[in-house]
Structures are given as structure tokens and as C-alpha cells.
Amino acid sequence: MALTMSQYSSRQAGIVRRLARTILRLLSPFRAQALTEQQYTVLLGRMYELVDDARRESAKHAREYFDAQWNSEFGDDPPDVDLPAYRPEWFAATMRPLKPELTSRNTSRDTIARASRIASKETENAGRRTIIRAAEDNKRVIGWARFDPEPPTCAFCLMLISRGPVYSSAETAGERQLWHPGCTCKAVPVFARDRWDGRDQHLDADRLWREATRGWSGKNALNAFRRAVEDQRRRDVPDAA
């Protein structure tokens, strides 16, 4: 059975939830003790193994979703796409800002939670990067767009959603700044400008962006958009009886 966005999103969410719980269980016993460099290296290695396994599963489902979209559009075999590589040093670099807190005595629960969110983001990125890689350098794919199947979406992500299928690669999208810990957005392939998963969300976001930022530019435009998003959400929440 072809994998729909709803099914793909549900599977990715399940992968992330399981990983997050496992990371929390792994790190919590070390909250009260200071770690040596060797102990931290061993702990980081175990975290990497968990993340790498989760990334492989995430990438596999992303590939299934892309293939389903391709078959629905063209009815033939999709292009071969290698699953994205991942290395221990890359994971170590993402965790480096938390190292002083993770190795100190009495590590806060917030730090443990942040570590779990970073690991989850790295896992989600495997699925995103798989879709992006499949869309790169393929003349039958217009590009890829951003879609959040689990709104409400933060203003920054909604601004990126408003742009639609303008992305053709990870580099043109500024991939390093595109996803944040806790982000539920997905990369979706776009084969036709009049239809793709998340197009209605894009049109709504684009309309709001144009209305909210009229007369503004740069950071002022983004701030105006944030205010508009907040105002809209307040209006959508019914008053307490």
C-alpha cells in the first residue's frame, strides 16, 4: 500500500518518541555525577548508536513516501537515492554545546530534555534529507516544499512554508538554519505546482505573509508576521466560558 503523508508523519513521530524516551532513560542516571572525558565519550557513543539506528528507520520511511508520490505522479520506477550518511563526529558536534552541562554534577532536567530534542532533530533530518536528496538534480521534480502535518506551527517555520516549492537542494534552502529542535515540519517533493502535500497550508501562509508584511522588509517583516500569527491564534482560541 502506498505510504500517505499522514502515515509517513505518524511513523516518523513514533520513531522520534521512542528515541526520546530511550535517550532520557539513558542520561537520567548520570544527572547527579560528574563525568570524566572517557565516560562522556562512551555515553556519547551509545547515544550515537541509538540516533543512527533511528535515522536509518526515518530515512527508510521517507524513501517509501517519496516513491509513493513518484509512482502516483508518473506511474514508473522512481530514481535510486542513497540514504544519507551519518558519522559519530557529526553527532558529537551537535551535542558539543551541551557537553559542559552533561559532564557536570547535578545536570538539570532541562539539559537532559534538550539533549533528547537534539537527538530527535538529527533523526528527523534523516527523513528530510532523503526527500531533499531525491528531489535534487532531477528534472521531473520541480523541487521540494516545507509542510507541517502537526500544526500549530511556529512563525519562523510558517514563514518558510509560505515560500512554497522554491527549494531545489539543501544548500539553496540554507539547511543548517531550516530545522530546529522540536520541529515537526517535513520536506515534501513537488512534481506539479497546482498540487502537492501541504499546498493549502502554503497558500494560507503565503496569504498571511503578504498581508502582514506589506510595507515591511527584513527583520521588521518577520516581526510583523510573528505578530500576525499570534493574533490569528488568539482569535482561533474560543473565550473561556
MDAnalysis code that builds the backbone (N, CA, C; Angstrom):
import MDAnalysis as mda
import numpy as np

u = mda.Universe.empty(723, n_residues=241, atom_resindex=np.repeat(np.arange(241), 3), trajectory=True)
u.add_TopologyAttr("name", ["N", "CA", "C"] * 241)
u.add_TopologyAttr("resid", np.arange(1, 242))
u.add_TopologyAttr("resname", ["MET", "ALA", "LEU", "THR", "MET", "SER", "GLN", "TYR", "SER", "SER", "ARG", "GLN", "ALA", "GLY", "ILE", "VAL", "ARG", "ARG", "LEU", "ALA", "ARG", "THR", "ILE", "LEU", "ARG", "LEU", "LEU", "SER", "PRO", "PHE", "ARG", "ALA", "GLN", "ALA", "LEU", "THR", "GLU", "GLN", "GLN", "TYR", "THR", "VAL", "LEU", "LEU", "GLY", "ARG", "MET", "TYR", "GLU", "LEU", "VAL", "ASP", "ASP", "ALA", "ARG", "ARG", "GLU", "SER", "ALA", "LYS", "HIS", "ALA", "ARG", "GLU", "TYR", "PHE", "ASP", "ALA", "GLN", "TRP", "ASN", "SER", "GLU", "PHE", "GLY", "ASP", "ASP", "PRO", "PRO", "ASP", "VAL", "ASP", "LEU", "PRO", "ALA", "TYR", "ARG", "PRO", "GLU", "TRP", "PHE", "ALA", "ALA", "THR", "MET", "ARG", "PRO", "LEU", "LYS", "PRO", "GLU", "LEU", "THR", "SER", "ARG", "ASN", "THR", "SER", "ARG", "ASP", "THR", "ILE", "ALA", "ARG", "ALA", "SER", "ARG", "ILE", "ALA", "SER", "LYS", "GLU", "THR", "GLU", "ASN", "ALA", "GLY", "ARG", "ARG", "THR", "ILE", "ILE", "ARG", "ALA", "ALA", "GLU", "ASP", "ASN", "LYS", "ARG", "VAL", "ILE", "GLY", "TRP", "ALA", "ARG", "PHE", "ASP", "PRO", "GLU", "PRO", "PRO", "THR", "CYS", "ALA", "PHE", "CYS", "LEU", "MET", "LEU", "ILE", "SER", "ARG", "GLY", "PRO", "VAL", "TYR", "SER", "SER", "ALA", "GLU", "THR", "ALA", "GLY", "GLU", "ARG", "GLN", "LEU", "TRP", "HIS", "PRO", "GLY", "CYS", "THR", "CYS", "LYS", "ALA", "VAL", "PRO", "VAL", "PHE", "ALA", "ARG", "ASP", "ARG", "TRP", "ASP", "GLY", "ARG", "ASP", "GLN", "HIS", "LEU", "ASP", "ALA", "ASP", "ARG", "LEU", "TRP", "ARG", "GLU", "ALA", "THR", "ARG", "GLY", "TRP", "SER", "GLY", "LYS", "ASN", "ALA", "LEU", "ASN", "ALA", "PHE", "ARG", "ARG", "ALA", "VAL", "GLU", "ASP", "GLN", "ARG", "ARG", "ARG", "ASP", "VAL", "PRO", "ASP", "ALA", "ALA"])
u.atoms.positions = np.array([
    [0.844, -1.195, 0.000],
    [0.000, 0.000, 0.000],
    [0.881, 1.248, 0.000],
    [0.526, 2.220, -0.851],
    [1.302, 3.452, -0.947],
    [1.258, 4.213, 0.365],
    [2.391, 4.769, 0.751],
    [2.512, 5.485, 2.012],
    [2.038, 6.921, 1.839],
    [1.011, 7.326, 2.587],
    [0.497, 8.685, 2.534],
    [1.271, 9.579, 3.490],
    [1.078, 10.906, 3.345],
    [1.734, 11.832, 4.268],
    [1.299, 11.571, 5.704],
    [0.022, 11.290, 5.909],
    [-0.461, 11.024, 7.263],
    [0.244, 9.814, 7.867],
    [0.398, 8.754, 7.083],
    [1.076, 7.561, 7.567],
    [2.560, 7.819, 7.789],
    [3.167, 8.533, 6.850],
    [4.589, 8.865, 6.969],
    [4.843, 9.702, 8.216],
    [4.021, 10.715, 8.417],
    [4.175, 11.581, 9.588],
    [3.999, 10.796, 10.881],
    [3.007, 9.898, 10.897],
    [2.753, 9.093, 12.092],
    [3.935, 8.185, 12.408],
    [4.520, 7.597, 11.378],
    [5.674, 6.720, 11.599],
    [6.879, 7.506, 12.100],
    [7.111, 8.676, 11.510],
    [8.232, 9.499, 11.953],
    [8.042, 9.932, 13.404],
    [6.814, 10.306, 13.754],
    [6.540, 10.723, 15.133],
    [6.791, 9.573, 16.100],
    [6.421, 8.362, 15.690],
    [6.655, 7.201, 16.541],
    [8.139, 6.936, 16.751],
    [8.919, 7.072, 15.681],
    [10.376, 6.885, 15.782],
    [10.969, 7.888, 16.762],
    [10.568, 9.144, 16.634],
    [11.106, 10.211, 17.478],
    [10.702, 10.003, 18.931],
    [9.451, 9.626, 19.165],
    [9.006, 9.405, 20.550],
    [9.797, 8.287, 21.210],
    [9.986, 7.197, 20.490],
    [10.734, 6.075, 21.064],
    [12.171, 6.474, 21.357],
    [12.787, 7.190, 20.424],
    [14.169, 7.627, 20.645],
    [14.255, 8.564, 21.837],
    [13.339, 9.520, 21.921],
    [13.366, 10.494, 23.013],
    [13.268, 9.798, 24.372],
    [12.360, 8.830, 24.476],
    [12.226, 8.102, 25.736],
    [13.504, 7.337, 26.074],
    [14.110, 6.739, 25.064],
    [15.331, 5.962, 25.299],
    [16.487, 6.859, 25.723],
    [16.618, 8.024, 25.082],
    [17.689, 8.960, 25.443],
    [17.495, 9.461, 26.871],
    [16.270, 9.760, 27.235],
    [16.001, 10.227, 28.605],
    [16.359, 9.156, 29.626],
    [15.997, 7.903, 29.339],
    [16.337, 6.800, 30.254],
    [17.843, 6.598, 30.328],
    [18.528, 6.797, 29.217],
    [19.973, 6.611, 29.190],
    [20.696, 7.676, 30.004],
    [20.282, 8.924, 29.888],
    [21.012, 10.029, 30.505],
    [20.618, 10.291, 31.958],
    [19.383, 10.007, 32.311],
    [18.899, 10.375, 33.650],
    [19.727, 9.819, 34.803],
    [20.213, 8.568, 34.745],
    [21.005, 8.058, 35.877],
    [22.311, 8.813, 36.109],
    [22.770, 9.591, 35.121],
    [24.049, 10.292, 35.256],
    [23.883, 11.749, 35.680],
    [22.661, 12.147, 35.995],
    [22.406, 13.550, 36.333],
    [23.208, 14.010, 37.548],
    [23.373, 13.141, 38.531],
    [23.965, 13.564, 39.800],
    [25.473, 13.393, 39.868],
    [26.096, 12.895, 38.828],
    [27.539, 12.671, 38.891],
    [28.268, 13.412, 37.776],
    [29.483, 13.830, 38.107],
    [30.338, 14.443, 37.090],
    [30.969, 13.328, 36.251],
    [31.058, 13.566, 34.949],
    [31.593, 12.552, 34.044],
    [33.017, 12.894, 33.622],
    [33.850, 11.876, 33.565],
    [35.183, 12.066, 33.013],
    [35.075, 12.148, 31.487],
    [36.163, 12.533, 30.862],
    [36.165, 12.601, 29.396],
    [35.880, 11.225, 28.793],
    [36.461, 10.205, 29.376],
    [36.246, 8.855, 28.865],
    [34.785, 8.427, 29.038],
    [34.219, 8.715, 30.200],
    [32.826, 8.351, 30.440],
    [31.888, 9.077, 29.466],
    [32.176, 10.346, 29.236],
    [31.345, 11.114, 28.308],
    [31.458, 10.546, 26.897],
    [32.657, 10.169, 26.490],
    [32.863, 9.605, 25.159],
    [32.081, 8.308, 24.982],
    [32.081, 7.469, 26.009],
    [31.325, 6.214, 25.948],
    [29.826, 6.505, 25.873],
    [29.363, 7.431, 26.695],
    [27.944, 7.783, 26.707],
    [27.525, 8.381, 25.363],
    [28.373, 9.239, 24.829],
    [28.084, 9.852, 23.528],
    [28.033, 8.788, 22.429],
    [28.922, 7.817, 22.525],
    [28.928, 6.741, 21.546],
    [27.643, 5.929, 21.580],
    [27.137, 5.680, 22.773],
    [25.875, 4.940, 22.889],
    [24.719, 5.765, 22.327],
    [24.721, 7.072, 22.600],
    [23.688, 7.940, 22.050],
    [23.739, 7.943, 20.526],
    [24.953, 8.001, 19.992],
    [25.104, 7.983, 18.533],
    [24.511, 6.710, 17.936],
    [24.771, 5.561, 18.556],
    [24.238, 4.301, 18.049],
    [22.710, 4.335, 18.002],
    [22.103, 4.889, 19.042],
    [20.646, 4.988, 19.086],
    [20.122, 5.912, 17.985],
    [20.791, 7.050, 17.834],
    [20.370, 8.018, 16.824],
    [20.583, 7.462, 15.423],
    [21.695, 6.807, 15.200],
    [21.985, 6.263, 13.876],
    [20.955, 5.211, 13.480],
    [20.579, 4.352, 14.420],
    [19.541, 3.352, 14.137],
    [18.214, 4.034, 13.809],
    [17.858, 5.054, 14.599],
    [16.599, 5.762, 14.373],
    [16.627, 6.502, 13.036],
    [17.776, 7.056, 12.674],
    [17.915, 7.761, 11.406],
    [17.705, 6.813, 10.220],
    [18.229, 5.611, 10.323],
    [18.054, 4.650, 9.240],
    [16.568, 4.330, 9.034],
    [15.860, 4.182, 10.142],
    [14.423, 3.910, 10.055],
    [13.681, 5.119, 9.486],
    [14.056, 6.316, 9.942],
    [13.445, 7.546, 9.444],
    [13.659, 7.694, 7.942],
    [14.887, 7.466, 7.491],
    [15.210, 7.589, 6.068],
    [14.463, 6.553, 5.240],
    [14.321, 5.351, 5.768],
    [13.610, 4.282, 5.057],
    [12.166, 4.682, 4.789],
    [11.483, 5.207, 5.809],
    [10.089, 5.612, 5.626],
    [9.977, 6.821, 4.694],
    [10.939, 7.718, 4.768],
    [10.934, 8.870, 3.865],
    [11.057, 8.411, 2.420],
    [11.916, 7.429, 2.184],
    [12.077, 6.903, 0.835],
    [10.784, 6.250, 0.358],
    [10.113, 5.523, 1.242],
    [8.837, 4.907, 0.883],
    [7.803, 5.967, 0.518],
    [7.808, 7.070, 1.262],
    [6.862, 8.149, 0.972],
    [7.178, 8.791, -0.380],
    [8.455, 9.083, -0.628],
    [8.830, 9.679, -1.912],
    [8.464, 8.754, -3.068],
    [8.755, 7.477, -2.939],
    [8.450, 6.525, -4.001],
    [6.953, 6.487, -4.285],
    [6.139, 6.547, -3.222],
    [4.691, 6.541, -3.403],
    [4.230, 7.777, -4.161],
    [4.806, 8.939, -3.835],
    [4.458, 10.173, -4.542],
    [4.883, 10.107, -6.002],
    [6.066, 9.564, -6.236],
    [6.571, 9.438, -7.610],
    [5.677, 8.504, -8.432],
    [5.342, 7.353, -7.880],
    [4.516, 6.392, -8.597],
    [3.129, 6.948, -8.886],
    [2.583, 7.713, -7.943],
    [1.274, 8.324, -8.151],
    [1.309, 9.341, -9.280],
    [2.422, 10.072, -9.408],
    [2.548, 11.117, -10.419],
    [2.924, 10.566, -11.791],
    [3.865, 9.628, -11.829],
    [4.421, 9.194, -13.109],
    [4.111, 7.739, -13.472],
    [3.841, 6.913, -12.480],
    [3.499, 5.531, -12.759],
    [4.659, 4.657, -13.178],
    [5.889, 5.120, -12.955],
    [7.051, 4.295, -13.277],
    [7.995, 4.252, -12.079],
    [9.141, 3.609, -12.268],
    [10.066, 3.432, -11.148],
    [10.734, 4.748, -10.765],
    [10.808, 5.049, -9.475],
    [11.488, 6.265, -9.024],
    [12.994, 6.135, -9.158],
    [13.719, 7.243, -9.104],
    [15.187, 7.187, -9.206],
    [15.805, 6.560, -7.963],
    [16.979, 5.984, -8.135],
    [17.719, 5.459, -6.993],
    [18.244, 6.618, -6.151],
    [18.117, 6.483, -4.852],
    [18.607, 7.505, -3.928],
    [19.305, 6.816, -2.767],
    [20.551, 7.158, -2.532],
    [21.269, 6.620, -1.385],
    [20.755, 7.270, -0.106],
    [20.611, 6.469, 0.925],
    [20.196, 7.023, 2.204],
    [21.323, 7.897, 2.756],
    [20.983, 8.995, 3.441],
    [22.017, 9.929, 3.907],
    [22.958, 9.300, 4.930],
    [24.239, 9.590, 4.761],
    [25.246, 9.070, 5.694],
    [25.211, 9.860, 7.004],
    [25.779, 9.249, 8.029],
    [25.882, 9.925, 9.323],
    [27.126, 9.405, 10.018],
    [27.821, 10.303, 10.719],
    [29.080, 9.932, 11.347],
    [29.097, 10.342, 12.821],
    [29.844, 9.605, 13.650],
    [29.914, 9.937, 15.074],
    [30.375, 11.368, 15.337],
    [31.338, 11.850, 14.529],
    [31.844, 13.205, 14.767],
    [30.798, 14.274, 14.475],
    [29.875, 13.983, 13.550],
    [28.798, 14.940, 13.262],
    [27.860, 15.028, 14.460],
    [27.545, 13.876, 15.033],
    [26.674, 13.890, 16.208],
    [27.369, 14.564, 17.383],
    [28.651, 14.283, 17.553],
    [29.406, 14.921, 18.646],
    [29.381, 16.435, 18.505],
    [29.460, 16.933, 17.272],
    [29.451, 18.380, 17.047],
    [28.108, 18.987, 17.438],
    [27.010, 18.282, 17.159],
    [25.691, 18.828, 17.517],
    [25.492, 18.854, 19.029],
    [26.143, 17.923, 19.745],
    [25.986, 17.845, 21.197],
    [26.996, 18.700, 21.944],
    [27.994, 19.213, 21.238],
    [29.092, 19.927, 21.900],
    [28.615, 21.081, 22.797],
    [27.634, 21.879, 22.392],
    [27.197, 22.978, 23.274],
    [26.682, 22.499, 24.635],
    [26.206, 21.264, 24.695],
    [25.670, 20.744, 25.960],
    [26.707, 19.991, 26.790],
    [27.886, 19.778, 26.240],
    [28.884, 18.948, 26.919],
    [29.222, 19.460, 28.322],
    [29.475, 20.754, 28.528],
    [29.814, 21.196, 29.889],
    [28.730, 20.867, 30.908],
    [27.476, 20.955, 30.496],
    [26.387, 20.674, 31.430],
    [26.177, 19.175, 31.608],
    [26.325, 18.416, 30.531],
    [26.119, 16.971, 30.624],
    [27.208, 16.294, 31.450],
    [28.407, 16.867, 31.485],
    [29.509, 16.247, 32.231],
    [29.629, 16.775, 33.651],
    [28.868, 17.793, 33.999],
    [28.966, 18.373, 35.338],
    [28.077, 17.615, 36.322],
    [28.313, 17.850, 37.590],
    [27.479, 17.256, 38.627],
    [26.142, 18.000, 38.680],
    [25.072, 17.270, 38.990],
    [23.732, 17.850, 39.092],
    [23.271, 18.475, 37.769],
    [23.368, 17.701, 36.715],
    [22.857, 18.131, 35.409],
    [21.352, 18.351, 35.503],
    [20.882, 19.462, 34.967],
    [19.461, 19.795, 35.084],
    [18.609, 18.907, 34.182],
    [17.356, 18.773, 34.560],
    [16.411, 18.028, 33.727],
    [16.232, 18.714, 32.377],
    [16.312, 20.037, 32.378],
    [16.174, 20.774, 31.132],
    [17.288, 20.426, 30.149],
    [18.504, 20.274, 30.665],
    [19.626, 19.898, 29.798],
    [19.423, 18.516, 29.205],
    [18.950, 17.572, 30.019],
    [18.663, 16.229, 29.529],
    [17.590, 16.290, 28.443],
    [16.563, 17.106, 28.668],
    [15.490, 17.235, 27.684],
    [16.009, 17.860, 26.392],
    [16.915, 18.836, 26.521],
    [17.489, 19.470, 25.323],
    [18.308, 18.469, 24.528],
    [19.059, 17.631, 25.220],
    [19.834, 16.599, 24.540],
    [18.912, 15.656, 23.776],
    [17.785, 15.308, 24.381],
    [16.819, 14.437, 23.728],
    [16.226, 15.104, 22.498],
    [15.941, 16.405, 22.583],
    [15.373, 17.118, 21.439],
    [16.380, 17.220, 20.293],
    [17.654, 17.423, 20.631],
    [18.683, 17.480, 19.581],
    [18.792, 16.130, 18.881],
    [18.785, 15.054, 19.649],
    [18.856, 13.719, 19.060],
    [17.650, 13.470, 18.160],
    [16.493, 13.938, 18.592],
    [15.276, 13.771, 17.794],
    [15.363, 14.564, 16.499],
    [15.917, 15.775, 16.565],
    [16.062, 16.583, 15.352],
    [16.994, 15.896, 14.359],
    [18.095, 15.348, 14.855],
    [19.021, 14.654, 13.973],
    [18.338, 13.463, 13.294],
    [17.450, 12.806, 14.016],
    [16.713, 11.685, 13.445],
    [15.738, 12.157, 12.379],
    [14.958, 13.180, 12.686],
    [14.013, 13.733, 11.705],
    [14.748, 14.195, 10.455],
    [15.935, 14.744, 10.628],
    [16.689, 15.264, 9.484],
    [17.048, 14.175, 8.481],
    [17.156, 12.939, 8.935],
    [17.456, 11.848, 8.001],
    [16.317, 11.679, 7.005],
    [15.082, 11.757, 7.495],
    [13.935, 11.674, 6.598],
    [13.860, 12.874, 5.679],
    [14.075, 14.052, 6.235],
    [14.040, 15.268, 5.418],
    [15.119, 15.232, 4.343],
    [16.326, 14.837, 4.744],
    [17.444, 14.849, 3.795],
    [17.243, 13.812, 2.693],
    [16.570, 12.718, 3.014],
    [16.277, 11.712, 2.000],
    [15.361, 12.278, 0.914],
    [14.314, 12.983, 1.341],
    [13.391, 13.605, 0.383],
    [14.114, 14.667, -0.435],
    [14.909, 15.489, 0.239],
    [15.633, 16.554, -0.456],
    [16.595, 15.977, -1.474],
    [17.316, 14.944, -1.072],
    [18.285, 14.328, -1.989],
    [17.569, 13.737, -3.203],
    [16.398, 13.158, -2.999],
    [15.644, 12.580, -4.117],
    [15.166, 13.655, -5.089],
    [14.946, 14.857, -4.557],
    [14.449, 15.949, -5.394],
    [15.566, 16.703, -6.102],
    [16.781, 16.582, -5.614],
    [17.912, 17.310, -6.192],
    [18.277, 16.775, -7.572],
    [18.596, 17.690, -8.459],
    [19.132, 17.316, -9.774],
    [18.235, 16.325, -10.513],
    [16.943, 16.464, -10.344],
    [16.000, 15.598, -11.053],
    [15.028, 16.498, -11.809],
    [15.089, 16.438, -13.114],
    [14.322, 17.365, -13.941],
    [12.822, 17.117, -13.878],
    [12.419, 15.973, -13.367],
    [10.994, 15.681, -13.248],
    [10.420, 16.164, -11.921],
    [11.274, 16.677, -11.077],
    [10.838, 17.219, -9.786],
    [11.059, 18.723, -9.800],
    [10.003, 19.494, -9.557],
    [10.128, 20.947, -9.519],
    [11.045, 21.363, -8.378],
    [10.914, 20.680, -7.277],
    [11.711, 20.984, -6.090],
    [11.040, 20.364, -4.885],
    [11.240, 20.962, -3.753],
    [10.564, 20.474, -2.556],
    [10.052, 21.654, -1.750],
    [9.023, 21.383, -1.007],
    [8.392, 22.414, -0.185],
    [8.373, 21.950, 1.267],
    [8.097, 22.879, 2.131],
    [8.017, 22.587, 3.559],
    [6.552, 22.463, 3.953],
    [6.268, 21.484, 4.805],
    [4.892, 21.240, 5.247],
    [4.928, 20.743, 6.683],
    [4.041, 21.267, 7.508],
    [3.955, 20.809, 8.892],
    [2.640, 20.064, 9.074],
    [2.685, 18.729, 9.191],
    [1.465, 17.957, 9.381],
    [0.942, 17.990, 10.811],
    [1.672, 18.674, 11.699],
    [1.270, 18.714, 13.112],
    [1.191, 20.150, 13.617],
    [0.376, 21.013, 12.961],
    [0.262, 22.389, 13.449],
    [-0.406, 22.412, 14.819],
    [-0.307, 23.531, 15.584],
    [0.154, 24.858, 15.144],
    [1.670, 24.925, 14.949],
    [2.055, 25.733, 13.996],
    [3.444, 25.845, 13.568],
    [4.015, 27.177, 14.029],
    [5.279, 27.200, 14.436],
    [5.882, 28.457, 14.866],
    [5.957, 29.422, 13.688],
    [6.050, 30.721, 13.986],
    [6.016, 31.749, 12.947],
    [7.176, 31.603, 11.971],
    [8.355, 31.239, 12.480],
    [9.508, 31.099, 11.590],
    [9.273, 29.978, 10.579],
    [8.801, 28.824, 11.052],
    [8.532, 27.710, 10.148],
    [7.406, 28.069, 9.175],
    [6.386, 28.768, 9.674],
    [5.272, 29.148, 8.814],
    [5.737, 30.103, 7.718],
    [6.703, 30.953, 8.042],
    [7.267, 31.839, 7.029],
    [7.943, 31.028, 5.927],
    [8.672, 29.965, 6.308],
    [9.329, 29.114, 5.319],
    [8.304, 28.317, 4.513],
    [7.228, 27.899, 5.165],
    [6.146, 27.207, 4.462],
    [5.517, 28.121, 3.422],
    [5.423, 29.407, 3.734],
    [4.781, 30.362, 2.823],
    [5.519, 30.475, 1.495],
    [6.778, 30.090, 1.454],
    [7.565, 30.220, 0.227],
    [7.213, 29.165, -0.807],
    [6.621, 28.054, -0.388],
    [6.226, 27.029, -1.337],
    [7.405, 26.265, -1.903],
    [7.267, 25.717, -3.130],
    [8.309, 24.859, -3.707],
    [9.432, 25.642, -4.370],
    [10.108, 26.472, -3.596],
    [11.204, 27.272, -4.139],
    [12.554, 26.612, -3.886],
    [12.551, 25.499, -3.145],
    [13.801, 24.858, -2.778],
    [14.137, 23.751, -3.770],
    [15.364, 23.730, -4.228],
    [15.801, 22.688, -5.151],
    [16.913, 21.828, -4.559],
    [17.455, 22.241, -3.418],
    [18.521, 21.481, -2.772],
    [18.581, 21.878, -1.306],
    [19.407, 21.160, -0.554],
    [19.604, 21.527, 0.845],
    [20.338, 22.848, 0.953],
    [21.282, 23.065, 0.038],
    [22.124, 24.260, 0.103],
    [21.316, 25.529, -0.172],
    [20.450, 25.492, -1.198],
    [19.684, 26.690, -1.526],
    [18.688, 27.033, -0.431],
    [18.335, 26.048, 0.373],
    [17.392, 26.303, 1.463],
    [18.094, 26.733, 2.737],
    [19.415, 26.707, 2.755],
    [20.135, 27.020, 3.982],
    [19.825, 25.999, 5.046],
    [20.106, 24.731, 4.742],
    [19.634, 23.616, 5.557],
    [20.006, 23.739, 7.032],
    [21.157, 24.251, 7.331],
    [21.588, 24.302, 8.731],
    [20.637, 25.126, 9.593],
    [20.010, 26.132, 9.005],
    [19.134, 27.001, 9.772],
    [17.661, 26.665, 9.575],
    [17.367, 25.599, 8.825],
    [15.998, 25.354, 8.411],
    [15.172, 24.581, 9.427],
    [15.811, 23.759, 10.249],
    [15.080, 22.905, 11.174],
    [15.568, 23.169, 12.602],
    [14.691, 23.190, 13.544],
    [15.066, 23.439, 14.933],
    [14.612, 22.272, 15.801],
    [15.209, 22.087, 16.979],
    [14.762, 21.015, 17.867],
    [13.277, 21.153, 18.178],
    [12.555, 20.063, 18.083],
    [11.121, 20.074, 18.307],
    [10.309, 20.346, 17.058],
    [10.983, 20.661, 15.946],
    [10.300, 20.965, 14.691],
    [9.649, 19.701, 14.134],
    [8.389, 19.802, 13.705],
    [7.682, 18.660, 13.120],
    [7.500, 18.807, 11.614],
    [8.100, 19.833, 11.012],
    [7.945, 20.061, 9.578],
    [8.608, 18.950, 8.764],
    [8.033, 18.709, 7.601],
    [8.569, 17.715, 6.672],
    [8.949, 18.399, 5.362],
    [9.871, 17.783, 4.635],
    [10.160, 18.175, 3.260],
    [9.307, 17.296, 2.355],
    [8.568, 17.909, 1.432],
    [7.707, 17.136, 0.539],
    [8.106, 17.412, -0.909],
    [8.156, 16.372, -1.748],
    [8.505, 16.583, -3.149],
    [7.353, 17.252, -3.893],
    [7.697, 18.102, -4.854],
    [6.678, 18.792, -5.656],
    [6.918, 18.450, -7.125],
    [5.924, 17.808, -7.726],
    [6.012, 17.417, -9.132],
    [5.141, 18.312, -10.021],
    [4.154, 18.986, -9.429],
    [3.264, 19.871, -10.173],
    [2.891, 21.041, -9.271],
    [2.919, 22.253, -9.815],
    [2.717, 23.436, -8.983],
    [1.282, 23.575, -8.474],
    [0.355, 22.874, -9.064],
    [-1.029, 23.009, -8.629],
    [-1.454, 21.938, -7.630],
    [-0.531, 21.068, -7.229],
    [-0.888, 20.043, -6.249],
    [0.377, 19.462, -5.606],
    [0.351, 19.409, -4.316],
    [1.364, 18.678, -3.538],
    [0.883, 18.634, -2.105],
    [1.391, 17.698, -1.339],
    [1.004, 17.600, 0.072],
    [1.392, 18.882, 0.789],
    [0.407, 19.559, 1.350],
    [0.687, 20.787, 2.086],
    [0.463, 22.055, 1.287],
    [-0.056, 21.950, 0.059],
    [-0.231, 23.156, -0.765],
    [-1.224, 24.127, -0.129],
    [-2.300, 23.614, 0.449],
    [-3.279, 24.503, 1.086],
    [-2.644, 25.252, 2.255],
    [-1.809, 24.562, 3.015],
    [-1.116, 25.212, 4.123],
    [-0.193, 26.307, 3.598],
    [0.495, 26.026, 2.503],
    [1.356, 27.035, 1.873],
    [0.552, 28.251, 1.433],
    [-0.589, 28.041, 0.784],
    [-1.389, 29.162, 0.287],
    [-1.895, 30.029, 1.438],
    [-2.338, 29.394, 2.524],
    [-2.791, 30.162, 3.684],
    [-1.652, 30.963, 4.298],
    [-0.476, 30.324, 4.411],
    [0.679, 31.008, 4.995],
    [1.153, 32.141, 4.097],
    [1.136, 31.915, 2.792],
    [1.555, 32.946, 1.838],
    [0.626, 34.146, 1.898],
    [-0.663, 33.887, 2.003],
    [-1.649, 34.970, 2.095],
    [-1.405, 35.802, 3.360],
    [-1.198, 35.117, 4.481],
    [-0.965, 35.822, 5.736],
    [0.339, 36.616, 5.669],
    [1.384, 36.023, 5.078],
    [2.663, 36.718, 4.951],
    [2.514, 38.013, 4.155],
    [1.826, 37.929, 3.030],
    [1.664, 39.105, 2.166],
    [0.879, 40.206, 2.874],
    [-0.151, 39.823, 3.597],
    [-0.975, 40.808, 4.295],
    [-0.219, 41.433, 5.464],
    [0.489, 40.592, 6.224],
    [1.128, 41.069, 7.456],
    [2.379, 41.888, 7.191],
    [3.074, 41.628, 6.099],
    [4.377, 42.267, 5.879],
    [4.324, 43.405, 4.868],
    [3.124, 43.768, 4.442],
    [3.017, 44.864, 3.472],
    [3.652, 46.140, 4.041],
    [4.647, 46.658, 3.336],
    [5.330, 47.869, 3.783],
    [6.531, 47.594, 4.674],
    [6.794, 46.319, 4.989],
    [7.926, 45.971, 5.846],
    [8.936, 45.136, 5.060],
    [10.163, 45.042, 5.572],
    [11.193, 44.215, 4.964],
    [12.144, 43.713, 6.041],
    [12.939, 42.678, 5.692],
    [13.936, 42.162, 6.617],
    [13.359, 41.683, 7.931],
    [14.058, 41.985, 9.022],
    [13.614, 41.555, 10.351],
    [12.280, 42.174, 10.734],
    [12.033, 43.399, 10.270],
    [10.758, 44.034, 10.573],
    [9.597, 43.261, 9.963],
    [9.811, 42.698, 8.780],
    [8.771, 41.910, 8.135],
    [8.500, 40.637, 8.938],
    [9.571, 39.965, 9.376],
    [9.389, 38.735, 10.153],
    [8.700, 39.034, 11.477],
    [9.061, 40.143, 12.126],
    [8.403, 40.515, 13.375],
    [6.928, 40.817, 13.160],
    [6.604, 41.488, 12.054],
    [5.205, 41.774, 11.735],
    [4.440, 40.474, 11.490],
    [5.111, 39.528, 10.832],
    [4.476, 38.237, 10.567],
    [4.238, 37.484, 11.873],
    [5.215, 37.526, 12.777],
    [5.046, 36.855, 14.069],
    [3.834, 37.422, 14.816],
    [3.690, 38.741, 14.798],
    [2.547, 39.352, 15.473],
    [1.237, 38.904, 14.836],
    [1.223, 38.821, 13.520],
    [0.014, 38.400, 12.817],
    [-0.340, 36.956, 13.159],
    [0.678, 36.083, 13.239],
    [0.447, 34.686, 13.596],
    [-0.120, 34.589, 15.010],
    [0.458, 35.335, 15.942],
    [-0.023, 35.322, 17.323],
    [-1.449, 35.843, 17.411],
    [-1.746, 36.922, 16.686],
    [-3.100, 37.470, 16.694],
    [-4.099, 36.468, 16.139],
    [-3.724, 35.800, 15.059],
    [-4.623, 34.825, 14.450],
    [-4.902, 33.677, 15.402],
    [-3.885, 33.232, 16.131],
    [-4.072, 32.108, 17.050],
    [-4.930, 32.508, 18.242],
    [-4.785, 33.745, 18.686],
    [-5.647, 34.205, 19.779],
    [-7.104, 34.239, 19.335],
    [-7.336, 34.629, 18.089],
    [-8.708, 34.669, 17.583],
    [-9.273, 33.264, 17.416],
    [-8.399, 32.300, 17.118],
    [-8.857, 30.925, 16.903],
    [-9.188, 30.198, 18.201],
    [-8.683, 30.714, 19.321],
    [-8.953, 30.083, 20.618],
    [-10.207, 30.685, 21.205],
    [-11.272, 29.889, 21.421],
    [-12.529, 30.442, 21.958],
    [-12.339, 30.944, 23.378],
    [-13.071, 31.987, 23.705],
    [-13.028, 32.521, 25.070],
    [-13.567, 31.496, 26.059],
    [-12.922, 31.479, 27.211],
    [-13.376, 30.542, 28.249],
    [-14.771, 30.931, 28.719],
    [-15.606, 29.939, 28.887],
    [-16.993, 30.211, 29.302],
    [-17.023, 30.638, 30.768],
])
